[in-house]
Amino acid sequence: MSETGIGARVKRKEDQRFITGKGQYTDDINLKGQTYAYFVRSPHAHASIKSINTAKARKMPGVVGVFTGDDVSADKIGGLICGWMIHSKDGSPMKAGPHPILAQGKVRYVGDHVAVVVAETKEQAKAAAAAVAVSYGVLPHVVDAGKAMKSNAQVHDVAPDNRVFNWSLGDEAATDAALKSAAHVTKIDLVNNRLIPNAMEPRAAIGSYDTGTESYTLYTTSQNPHVARLVISAFHGLAPEHKLRVIAPDVGGGFGSKIFIYAEEVVCVWASKRIGGRPIKWTAERTESFLADAHGRDHVTHAELATDSSGKIVGFKVHTTASLGAYLSTFSSCVPTYLYATLLSGQYNIANIYAEVDTVYTNTAPVDAYRGAGRPEATYVVERIVETAARELKMDPAEFRRRNFVTSFPHQTPVIMCYDAGDYAAALDKALDMADYKGFAERKAASARAGKLRGVGFSAYIEACGIAPSAAIGSLGAGVGLWESAEVRVNPVGSVEVLTGSHSHGQGHETTFAQLVSDRLGIDINNVSIVHGDTDKVQFGMGTYGSRSGAVGMTAISKALDKIEAKAKKVAAAVMEASVDDVEFNNGSFTVKGTDKKMAFGEVALSAYVAHKFNSSEIEPGLKEGAFHDPANFVFPAGVHICEVEIDPDTGVTTVANYVAVDDFGNVINPMIVEGQVHGGIVQGIGQA
Amino acid sequence: MENFAYHRPAKVADAVKAMKKAKDGKFLSGGHTLIPALKQGLANPTDLIDLSGLNKGGVKVGAKSVTVSAGTAHADVAADKGLKKAIPGVAILAGGIGDPHVRHRGTIGGSVANNDPAADYPSACLALGATIHTSERKIPAEKFFTGMFSTALKSSEVITAVEFPIPKKSGYAKFPNPASLYAMVGVFVAQMGDGSVRVAVTGAGPGVFRVPEMEAALAKNFSAKSLEGLSVKSKGLNSDMHASAEYRAHLIGVMARRAVTAAK
């Protein structure tokens, strides 16, 4: 292992600019003639819009324009879309209500975007927004997922009982039979509460229309700028893709919330043309982030787990009602379905699983993928019921898990997934040892003597990462493929630029991707730069979410590097007057088998560009290759976390006494970065708990 | 935030004068409540009179009382050696207000004048029988705190110092809101030289209040044991997303016992 190759704790290259205040986030960018947008938002959970009077606002100082849903209609700008079609059990398609970029006739949650004011300064825009007079007719509302289907509040005309779809996965009859004949059935009711993502950098956008070239540019806080361009072009109908450039510069955290295409970003880029091409900047205030970023989770679940007399799980039945909020966000429909129910087998060998999911509209902010997106929700249900079953059966919870682990691979679960590899017992053993599980009884007694309660909890989780095999998800309703692209450009001096469709917004790709290149080409990591986040530079890409950038994005880079190596060998063979089959490449040097002929990678790169020593009709000059990678399967990292807590019964305050994480992530590229991500994930989980 | 005229007088009399002249003026001390209120548009004064130019003075420990100048930051109160020895409860209270940023900007005068129902200082003032010195007069704590965010201060009156009598023992325990670190319940217990005891509760109700039953029990025997079985009725206590009135009532008992145990 080299000091900067795969597996090395390389310090993050991007941190130099981040920790010295030199990062260029969307809000740091200022364009000539820039104006500022401020959105008028609904103060009501559900109301009809009787009228919007913008006359006073238009006369306020500095106001450049005020736009409402009528202007959007006039320009025939399409609504926001949900890119994954889910069909109900009865075969009917999901009921997608309209989601205009500025409200038309109705508002459906507090924070819904009603109108926008564009002014010379942010303060002027905000002051004028307060002067926009909206007359509302308040309607009955529903915010509780569990009550939505019985509510008298109807969020969308298209869904009379507020149900978006009623979907199922697995064999209901077989699962019912297993439950009926089981020695014991454990039942549990759970609420997985709604979460607000809260990335450090709020969402922001600058939309700009160039009257000279009749093209648009959108700077935006996106995890997937190409998908944003595709949607804004194809569905909002703003401009064809070659007339729309989307740039996602430094982005300060996403956690899923910046995957989606939101109204505000589309409004900024659309309205720029309306004001004669002046750029329009919008940066969310923190309150707006709470109100108008897509939220996560919001599940209400009933689950039943059947066990036989030996403590073996024989059946698992789950019903979940999941709120999707007031509108279907970009990927909302796949989260409580294919990203959730497919993981309900956990690490366990369960012959029969049946999951049914009702998704509902409520008068709340849209709910979409957030940090794990469906998979943590599945783990929560599985691990809570497994723990409860062990306690009911009076079995040691670790032993109960071990007895039910999948032990042979590949393992086909009853819920689509085929696990490729794993050793779940090894992770459990290691975690039990690290947590000193044997000593728990004594620690509990010591806490009791001090008037405290002590408990221990487990999570033996599995995740489907590396999203996703395109054809497979296409057959399940996805509107896009989830491959990734890469282009490797070797410069004449041997330095390398990698253009990737992945997008780094905290993950450290500029380091980890460069580690791959350094490792493969045997060159200094400082001679590698990673380019991402600009649709004019990177041809196409699907972006970063679903734990896909390492598994899918880096594999695309690896494939491109294979091509670079093959091409460079041809060049080296020509220069060294050898057969290409005799050229070997190791540690950055090309050598000819059985001779002392040798060329460094940089020399071969220069030779490829000067093109003096080979026949250009046989070998093209230059050294640049691209590749697309579509994964054959998901990858399945798994592990065991053990948390020991102490509770003060006088106050109810819970403190984490110890936390142990054992994670099998396979081939770790940068342990330091991975540890940071695990720490962040644990803190997020503790936060929700 | 709206525009306002900014003043930074060097003398108390000038601060009062500026306030009298202002159409809708506000005094600014550490600004930890006022500045967020300005940013959110909840307060839109015409004039902001910054008191940071006034003589700060700090902490003066006398024979019978400790006088803390109004502009003294919480961190300076917490770190004062003389105060720590004389009234340890006040030092502990000041050292537990908010986070380090708050403690280095927020001042005792600002906290007392704002009388946030979840602020820490009002409990110490009431339990110790402090005297609030102002530009015009001296006001006993019993008469100073008049309800949620309201005090006996006139609109152009400036607090100059808070004077705490030195007790035999004092202790403070609070259950902080985990996000804001304001007191969800804070209890200050003071045993005075004559053996009398005062127990003041902040955070739990619409304003700081005393608990006579606890005071009587502690006057007989100043120990946590004396408080066992004593509770405060939940009726009238705050009930919000952070804690129900019943939980707050329960925490008053717990925090009172802890304050007594910690009292020095």
HADDOCK unambig.tbl for C-alpha pairs under 7 A between the chains (distance, minus, plus):
assign (segid A and resid 650 and name CA) (segid B and resid 254 and name CA) 6.60 0.50 0.50
assign (segid A and resid 651 and name CA) (segid B and resid 251 and name CA) 6.61 0.50 0.50
